Amino acid sequence: MRDDQLSGGQQQRLSIACALVHDPELVFLDEPTTGLDPQARRNLWDLLRGINAEGRTVVLTTHYMDEAEALCDRVAVMDHGKVLRVGPPAELIRELGVTSLEDVFLQLTGREYRE
């Protein structure tokens, strides 16, 4: 089977496997759970936690604030290419007096719909 015959989730898994196959010290992943089913998403979370526990660094971009809150030691909230806040998720949540990292994002960027 060629890679262009894979489903979106299978292509995403292949891309992640290629990024991790050589056990890099630094891993950049851009929206790695997009297109994954819930089981694959949680398996990837476990894998990323394991990589981090081994002392390796994972730089993750995501629109899923629950994912960033669960996985990241430190986050940068960005809007239109500008960094608005940087810090540990729990600290940002506490500083802004909200209940989740998604609330942090919404408080910093606004709630209006954007195209």
OpenMM code with the backbone's topology and positions (N, CA, C; nanometers):
from openmm import Vec3, app, unit

residues = "MET ARG ASP ASP GLN LEU SER GLY GLY GLN GLN GLN ARG LEU SER ILE ALA CYS ALA LEU VAL HIS ASP PRO GLU LEU VAL PHE LEU ASP GLU PRO THR THR GLY LEU ASP PRO GLN ALA ARG ARG ASN LEU TRP ASP LEU LEU ARG GLY ILE ASN ALA GLU GLY ARG THR VAL VAL LEU THR THR HIS TYR MET ASP GLU ALA GLU ALA LEU CYS ASP ARG VAL ALA VAL MET ASP HIS GLY LYS VAL LEU ARG VAL GLY PRO PRO ALA GLU LEU ILE ARG GLU LEU GLY VAL THR SER LEU GLU ASP VAL PHE LEU GLN LEU THR GLY ARG GLU TYR ARG GLU".split()
positions = [
    Vec3(0.0839, -0.1172, 0.0000),
    Vec3(0.0000, 0.0000, 0.0000),
    Vec3(0.0892, 0.1246, 0.0000),
    Vec3(0.0556, 0.2204, -0.0833),
    Vec3(0.1288, 0.3460, -0.0889),
    Vec3(0.0747, 0.4405, 0.0181),
    Vec3(0.1591, 0.5353, 0.0588),
    Vec3(0.1163, 0.6267, 0.1639),
    Vec3(-0.0007, 0.7153, 0.1210),
    Vec3(-0.0177, 0.7381, -0.0091),
    Vec3(-0.1304, 0.8193, -0.0536),
    Vec3(-0.2622, 0.7414, -0.0530),
    Vec3(-0.2554, 0.6128, -0.0211),
    Vec3(-0.3755, 0.5310, -0.0101),
    Vec3(-0.4208, 0.5163, 0.1352),
    Vec3(-0.3471, 0.5767, 0.2274),
    Vec3(-0.3800, 0.5684, 0.3686),
    Vec3(-0.4873, 0.6706, 0.4052),
    Vec3(-0.5637, 0.6392, 0.5081),
    Vec3(-0.6601, 0.7362, 0.5593),
    Vec3(-0.5841, 0.8509, 0.6241),
    Vec3(-0.6548, 0.9585, 0.6559),
    Vec3(-0.5913, 1.0734, 0.7212),
    Vec3(-0.5246, 1.0344, 0.8524),
    Vec3(-0.5946, 0.9540, 0.9332),
    Vec3(-0.5385, 0.9095, 1.0613),
    Vec3(-0.4169, 0.8205, 1.0419),
    Vec3(-0.4218, 0.7323, 0.9414),
    Vec3(-0.3071, 0.6454, 0.9134),
    Vec3(-0.1884, 0.7267, 0.8632),
    Vec3(-0.2141, 0.8279, 0.7810),
    Vec3(-0.1062, 0.9150, 0.7343),
    Vec3(-0.0433, 0.9893, 0.8513),
    Vec3(-0.1269, 1.0345, 0.9442),
    Vec3(-0.0762, 1.1050, 1.0617),
    Vec3(0.0110, 1.0121, 1.1461),
    Vec3(-0.0327, 0.8887, 1.1667),
    Vec3(0.0471, 0.7914, 1.2441),
    Vec3(0.1804, 0.7633, 1.1755),
    Vec3(0.1790, 0.7494, 1.0434),
    Vec3(0.3022, 0.7263, 0.9688),
    Vec3(0.3977, 0.8445, 0.9835),
    Vec3(0.3452, 0.9640, 0.9744),
    Vec3(0.4262, 1.0851, 0.9889),
    Vec3(0.4912, 1.0914, 1.1273),
    Vec3(0.4163, 1.0590, 1.2298),
    Vec3(0.4685, 1.0593, 1.3669),
    Vec3(0.5752, 0.9512, 1.3831),
    Vec3(0.5482, 0.8338, 1.3299),
    Vec3(0.6474, 0.7251, 1.3377),
    Vec3(0.7778, 0.7656, 1.2694),
    Vec3(0.7681, 0.8306, 1.1545),
    Vec3(0.8887, 0.8762, 1.0840),
    Vec3(0.9648, 0.9787, 1.1667),
    Vec3(0.8922, 1.0655, 1.2360),
    Vec3(0.9570, 1.1684, 1.3183),
    Vec3(1.0278, 1.1081, 1.4389),
    Vec3(0.9792, 0.9943, 1.4873),
    Vec3(1.0313, 0.9375, 1.6124),
    Vec3(1.1240, 0.8171, 1.5937),
    Vec3(1.1341, 0.7659, 1.4741),
    Vec3(1.2039, 0.6394, 1.4506),
    Vec3(1.3499, 0.6404, 1.4955),
    Vec3(1.4161, 0.7548, 1.4919),
    Vec3(1.5582, 0.7606, 1.5281),
    Vec3(1.5816, 0.8105, 1.6708),
    Vec3(1.4765, 0.8102, 1.7534),
    Vec3(1.4860, 0.8553, 1.8924),
    Vec3(1.5542, 0.9906, 1.9071),
    Vec3(1.5021, 1.0940, 1.8403),
    Vec3(1.5665, 1.2250, 1.8482),
    Vec3(1.5571, 1.2853, 1.9883),
    Vec3(1.6523, 1.3698, 2.0211),
    Vec3(1.6516, 1.4407, 2.1492),
    Vec3(1.5487, 1.5534, 2.1491),
    Vec3(1.5225, 1.6077, 2.0320),
    Vec3(1.4279, 1.7176, 2.0158),
    Vec3(1.3303, 1.6794, 1.9050),
    Vec3(1.2011, 1.6869, 1.9364),
    Vec3(1.0972, 1.6488, 1.8413),
    Vec3(1.0022, 1.7663, 1.8223),
    Vec3(0.9775, 1.8049, 1.6984),
    Vec3(0.8786, 1.9069, 1.6656),
    Vec3(0.7586, 1.8363, 1.6039),
    Vec3(0.6418, 1.8556, 1.6626),
    Vec3(0.5196, 1.7952, 1.6103),
    Vec3(0.4149, 1.9042, 1.5911),
    Vec3(0.3649, 1.9162, 1.4698),
    Vec3(0.2651, 2.0164, 1.4355),
    Vec3(0.1290, 1.9497, 1.4260),
    Vec3(0.0417, 1.9812, 1.5199),
    Vec3(-0.0941, 1.9257, 1.5233),
    Vec3(-0.0931, 1.7727, 1.5091),
    Vec3(-0.0199, 1.7016, 1.5938),
    Vec3(-0.0030, 1.5578, 1.5736),
    Vec3(-0.1276, 1.4731, 1.5930),
    Vec3(-0.2277, 1.5226, 1.6660),
    Vec3(-0.3453, 1.4390, 1.6892),
    Vec3(-0.4612, 1.4694, 1.5954),
    Vec3(-0.4425, 1.5618, 1.5038),
    Vec3(-0.5467, 1.5913, 1.4054),
    Vec3(-0.5732, 1.4655, 1.3222),
    Vec3(-0.6988, 1.4271, 1.3151),
    Vec3(-0.7361, 1.3111, 1.2348),
    Vec3(-0.7241, 1.1778, 1.3059),
    Vec3(-0.6783, 1.1791, 1.4310),
    Vec3(-0.6652, 1.0527, 1.5038),
    Vec3(-0.7932, 1.0213, 1.5803),
    Vec3(-0.8249, 0.8934, 1.5921),
    Vec3(-0.9385, 0.8523, 1.6728),
    Vec3(-0.8986, 0.8632, 1.8210),
    Vec3(-0.9951, 0.8591, 1.9128),
    Vec3(-0.9637, 0.8782, 2.0551),
    Vec3(-0.8582, 0.7807, 2.1102),
    Vec3(-0.8608, 0.6550, 2.0679),
    Vec3(-0.7608, 0.5602, 2.1169),
    Vec3(-0.6205, 0.5978, 2.0690),
    Vec3(-0.6081, 0.6299, 1.9416),
    Vec3(-0.4781, 0.6674, 1.8865),
    Vec3(-0.4285, 0.7970, 1.9499),
    Vec3(-0.5201, 0.8886, 1.9759),
    Vec3(-0.4826, 1.0158, 2.0398),
    Vec3(-0.4246, 0.9901, 2.1780),
    Vec3(-0.4934, 0.9105, 2.2583),
    Vec3(-0.4448, 0.8831, 2.3940),
    Vec3(-0.3167, 0.8012, 2.3912),
    Vec3(-0.3022, 0.7100, 2.2955),
    Vec3(-0.1769, 0.6350, 2.2823),
    Vec3(-0.0618, 0.7289, 2.2488),
    Vec3(-0.0870, 0.8256, 2.1626),
    Vec3(0.0160, 0.9236, 2.1295),
    Vec3(0.0503, 1.0072, 2.2520),
    Vec3(-0.0492, 1.0456, 2.3289),
    Vec3(-0.0230, 1.1206, 2.4525),
    Vec3(0.0713, 1.0415, 2.5425),
    Vec3(0.0423, 0.9127, 2.5599),
    Vec3(0.1282, 0.8274, 2.6441),
    Vec3(0.2700, 0.8215, 2.5882),
    Vec3(0.2809, 0.8092, 2.4577),
    Vec3(0.4127, 0.8053, 2.3936),
    Vec3(0.4884, 0.9356, 2.4175),
    Vec3(0.4212, 1.0480, 2.4016),
    Vec3(0.4857, 1.1782, 2.4222),
    Vec3(0.5268, 1.1976, 2.5678),
    Vec3(0.4433, 1.1524, 2.6602),
    Vec3(0.4813, 1.1592, 2.8023),
    Vec3(0.6061, 1.0756, 2.8289),
    Vec3(0.6141, 0.9591, 2.7660),
    Vec3(0.7309, 0.8729, 2.7810),
    Vec3(0.8571, 0.9372, 2.7253),
    Vec3(0.8452, 1.0000, 2.6103),
    Vec3(0.9589, 1.0694, 2.5498),
    Vec3(1.0072, 1.1796, 2.6433),
    Vec3(0.9135, 1.2546, 2.6976),
    Vec3(0.9481, 1.3635, 2.7886),
    Vec3(1.0096, 1.3093, 2.9176),
    Vec3(0.9582, 1.1985, 2.9678),
    Vec3(1.0123, 1.1386, 3.0899),
    Vec3(1.1559, 1.0901, 3.0712),
    Vec3(1.1930, 1.0599, 2.9487),
    Vec3(1.3301, 1.0177, 2.9180),
    Vec3(1.4250, 1.1368, 2.9077),
    Vec3(1.3729, 1.2569, 2.9256),
    Vec3(1.4568, 1.3760, 2.9204),
    Vec3(1.4662, 1.4405, 2.7837),
    Vec3(1.3875, 1.3912, 2.6902),
    Vec3(1.3875, 1.4510, 2.5570),
    Vec3(1.2822, 1.5609, 2.5517),
    Vec3(1.2974, 1.6510, 2.4577),
    Vec3(1.2095, 1.7673, 2.4461),
    Vec3(1.1138, 1.7493, 2.3296),
    Vec3(0.9870, 1.7792, 2.3544),
    Vec3(0.8846, 1.7772, 2.2506),
    Vec3(0.8282, 1.9177, 2.2384),
    Vec3(0.8343, 1.9730, 2.1193),
    Vec3(0.7707, 2.1008, 2.0893),
    Vec3(0.6455, 2.0666, 2.0103),
    Vec3(0.5331, 2.1055, 2.0651),
    Vec3(0.4038, 2.0641, 2.0123),
    Vec3(0.3219, 2.1871, 1.9766),
    Vec3(0.2690, 2.1918, 1.8566),
    Vec3(0.1705, 2.2947, 1.8230),
    Vec3(0.0349, 2.2269, 1.8181),
    Vec3(-0.0639, 2.2914, 1.8769),
    Vec3(-0.1973, 2.2335, 1.8794),
    Vec3(-0.3021, 2.3410, 1.9022),
    Vec3(-0.4194, 2.3163, 1.8495),
    Vec3(-0.5347, 2.4004, 1.8794),
    Vec3(-0.6171, 2.3384, 1.9915),
    Vec3(-0.5821, 2.2179, 2.0320),
    Vec3(-0.6560, 2.1471, 2.1366),
    Vec3(-0.5984, 2.1844, 2.2722),
    Vec3(-0.6659, 2.2764, 2.3412),
    Vec3(-0.6144, 2.3258, 2.4682),
    Vec3(-0.6132, 2.2172, 2.5758),
    Vec3(-0.7066, 2.1216, 2.5694),
    Vec3(-0.7038, 2.0115, 2.6654),
    Vec3(-0.5767, 1.9287, 2.6476),
    Vec3(-0.5334, 1.9159, 2.5251),
    Vec3(-0.4114, 1.8431, 2.4942),
    Vec3(-0.2893, 1.9160, 2.5506),
    Vec3(-0.2827, 2.0458, 2.5279),
    Vec3(-0.1713, 2.1249, 2.5793),
    Vec3(-0.1709, 2.1237, 2.7318),
    Vec3(-0.2883, 2.1335, 2.7914),
    Vec3(-0.2988, 2.1331, 2.9375),
    Vec3(-0.2529, 1.9997, 2.9956),
    Vec3(-0.2852, 1.8909, 2.9274),
    Vec3(-0.2501, 1.7572, 2.9760),
    Vec3(-0.1041, 1.7218, 2.9516),
    Vec3(-0.0449, 1.7716, 2.8445),
    Vec3(0.0874, 1.7247, 2.8035),
    Vec3(0.2028, 1.8207, 2.8296),
    Vec3(0.1754, 1.9478, 2.8353),
    Vec3(0.2841, 2.0459, 2.8305),
    Vec3(0.3255, 2.0965, 2.9682),
    Vec3(0.4564, 2.1066, 2.9855),
    Vec3(0.5118, 2.1682, 3.1054),
    Vec3(0.5026, 2.3201, 3.0946),
    Vec3(0.5046, 2.3681, 2.9718),
    Vec3(0.5072, 2.5112, 2.9443),
    Vec3(0.4359, 2.5343, 2.8119),
    Vec3(0.3547, 2.6391, 2.8072),
    Vec3(0.2839, 2.6715, 2.6841),
    Vec3(0.3052, 2.8176, 2.6475),
    Vec3(0.2917, 2.8447, 2.5203),
    Vec3(0.2897, 2.9818, 2.4704),
    Vec3(0.1561, 2.9998, 2.3996),
    Vec3(0.0768, 3.0925, 2.4463),
    Vec3(-0.0502, 3.1238, 2.3819),
    Vec3(-0.0221, 3.2309, 2.2776),
    Vec3(-0.0561, 3.1977, 2.1535),
    Vec3(-0.0279, 3.2890, 2.0424),
    Vec3(-0.1573, 3.3304, 1.9735),
    Vec3(-0.1537, 3.4493, 1.9182),
    Vec3(-0.2663, 3.4982, 1.8397),
    Vec3(-0.2120, 3.5878, 1.7298),
    Vec3(-0.2476, 3.5586, 1.6064),
    Vec3(-0.2000, 3.6350, 1.4904),
    Vec3(-0.0479, 3.6483, 1.4908),
    Vec3(0.0219, 3.5411, 1.5247),
    Vec3(0.1681, 3.5393, 1.5195),
    Vec3(0.2375, 3.6046, 1.6369),
    Vec3(0.1629, 3.6523, 1.7344),
    Vec3(0.2221, 3.7160, 1.8516),
    Vec3(0.2032, 3.6282, 1.9746),
    Vec3(0.3084, 3.6168, 2.0532),
    Vec3(0.3004, 3.5429, 2.1789),
    Vec3(0.2356, 3.6344, 2.2823),
    Vec3(0.1232, 3.5883, 2.3379),
    Vec3(0.0495, 3.6672, 2.4362),
    Vec3(0.0903, 3.6331, 2.5788),
    Vec3(0.1147, 3.5081, 2.6060),
    Vec3(0.1538, 3.4613, 2.7391),
    Vec3(0.2351, 3.3343, 2.7253),
    Vec3(0.3287, 3.3166, 2.8178),
    Vec3(0.4096, 3.1945, 2.8251),
    Vec3(0.4160, 3.1520, 2.9709),
    Vec3(0.4012, 3.0222, 2.9943),
    Vec3(0.4154, 2.9708, 3.1297),
    Vec3(0.3574, 2.8325, 3.1432),
    Vec3(0.3718, 2.7748, 3.2614),
    Vec3(0.3086, 2.6449, 3.2881),
    Vec3(0.1560, 2.6604, 3.2819),
    Vec3(0.0859, 2.5634, 3.2250),
    Vec3(-0.0594, 2.5754, 3.2125),
    Vec3(-0.1295, 2.6087, 3.3448),
    Vec3(-0.0937, 2.5388, 3.4519),
    Vec3(-0.1602, 2.5633, 3.5806),
    Vec3(-0.1375, 2.7058, 3.6291),
    Vec3(-0.0196, 2.7589, 3.6043),
    Vec3(0.0109, 2.8962, 3.6450),
    Vec3(-0.0709, 2.9969, 3.5658),
    Vec3(-0.0834, 2.9758, 3.4359),
    Vec3(-0.1638, 3.0657, 3.3530),
    Vec3(-0.3104, 3.0608, 3.3947),
    Vec3(-0.3589, 2.9429, 3.4232),
    Vec3(-0.4981, 2.9257, 3.4674),
    Vec3(-0.5203, 3.0009, 3.5980),
    Vec3(-0.4278, 2.9846, 3.6907),
    Vec3(-0.4382, 3.0513, 3.8208),
    Vec3(-0.4287, 3.2041, 3.8052),
    Vec3(-0.3312, 3.2513, 3.7266),
    Vec3(-0.3110, 3.3954, 3.7071),
    Vec3(-0.4352, 3.4647, 3.6517),
    Vec3(-0.5017, 3.3978, 3.5581),
    Vec3(-0.6173, 3.4593, 3.4948),
    Vec3(-0.7486, 3.4251, 3.5643),
    Vec3(-0.7430, 3.3419, 3.6683),
    Vec3(-0.8617, 3.3103, 3.7462),
    Vec3(-0.9679, 3.2349, 3.6691),
    Vec3(-0.9231, 3.1441, 3.5838),
    Vec3(-1.0163, 3.0646, 3.5041),
    Vec3(-0.9996, 2.9165, 3.5401),
    Vec3(-1.0758, 2.8303, 3.4742),
    Vec3(-1.0741, 2.6889, 3.5131),
    Vec3(-0.9981, 2.5971, 3.4177),
    Vec3(-0.9612, 2.6478, 3.2998),
    Vec3(-0.8927, 2.5613, 3.2038),
    Vec3(-0.8033, 2.6439, 3.1121),
    Vec3(-0.7151, 2.5758, 3.0429),
    Vec3(-0.6283, 2.6430, 2.9468),
    Vec3(-0.7095, 2.6973, 2.8297),
    Vec3(-0.8173, 2.6307, 2.7954),
    Vec3(-0.9050, 2.6837, 2.6909),
    Vec3(-0.9624, 2.8183, 2.7331),
    Vec3(-0.9996, 2.8310, 2.8606),
    Vec3(-1.0485, 2.9591, 2.9118),
    Vec3(-0.9388, 3.0664, 2.9067),
    Vec3(-0.8147, 3.0261, 2.9346),
    Vec3(-0.7018, 3.1186, 2.9228),
    Vec3(-0.6944, 3.1708, 2.7800),
    Vec3(-0.6973, 3.0783, 2.6849),
    Vec3(-0.6896, 3.1169, 2.5438),
    Vec3(-0.8018, 3.2122, 2.5064),
    Vec3(-0.9234, 3.1795, 2.5459),
    Vec3(-1.0384, 3.2632, 2.5113),
    Vec3(-1.0304, 3.3994, 2.5783),
    Vec3(-0.9830, 3.4034, 2.7023),
    Vec3(-0.9718, 3.5315, 2.7710),
    Vec3(-0.8668, 3.6203, 2.7037),
    Vec3(-0.7593, 3.5605, 2.6583),
    Vec3(-0.6514, 3.6374, 2.5956),
    Vec3(-0.6806, 3.6782, 2.4514),
    Vec3(-0.7567, 3.5955, 2.3795),
    Vec3(-0.7773, 3.6205, 2.2366),
    Vec3(-0.9180, 3.6667, 2.2019),
    Vec3(-1.0112, 3.6523, 2.2928),
    Vec3(-1.1495, 3.6900, 2.2661),
    Vec3(-1.2313, 3.5703, 2.2221),
    Vec3(-1.3608, 3.5889, 2.2250),
    Vec3(-1.4528, 3.4793, 2.1926),
    Vec3(-1.5173, 3.4936, 2.0562),
    Vec3(-1.4963, 3.6065, 1.9887),
    Vec3(-1.5651, 3.6258, 1.8616),
    Vec3(-1.5150, 3.5257, 1.7571),
    Vec3(-1.6045, 3.4901, 1.6678),
    Vec3(-1.5741, 3.3973, 1.5596),
    Vec3(-1.4789, 3.4637, 1.4611),
    Vec3(-1.3795, 3.3876, 1.4160),
    Vec3(-1.2841, 3.4389, 1.3180),
    Vec3(-1.2796, 3.3458, 1.1989),
    Vec3(-1.2496, 3.4020, 1.0847),
    Vec3(-1.2338, 3.3194, 0.9649),
    Vec3(-1.0886, 3.2920, 0.9404),
] * unit.nanometer
topology = app.Topology()
chain = topology.addChain("A")
for resn in residues:
    res = topology.addResidue(resn, chain)
    for name in ("N", "CA", "C"):
        topology.addAtom(name, app.Element.getBySymbol(name[0]), res)
